[in-house]
Amino acid sequence: MYIMQDNIDNIIKLAWSDKTSFEKIKRIHGLTESEVIKIMRKNLRSRSFKLWRTRVNGRTRKHEKKRSLSEKPFKLESYV
């Protein structure tokens, strides 16, 4: 699997983002969660990778299926 450096930079940026799910990364770049983890492990310093894994583990925002169950739908009436 050969990925250009520009794509690797974009994948890392998307993976660091709390708002971007692994499913969205797969739609954009065609990479599974495990492939993203391998790219992160290879391209980040050891400490940075460990910090990222700690942040990502168990986060519902990184998985669309979990996110839809954990978020309540937005209702404008409750804010007006």
ABEGO torsion letter per residue (X at the ends): XBBBAAAAAAAAAAAABAABBAAAAAAAAGBBAAAAAAAAAAABBAAAAAAAAAAABGBAAABAAAAAAABBBBBAAAAX
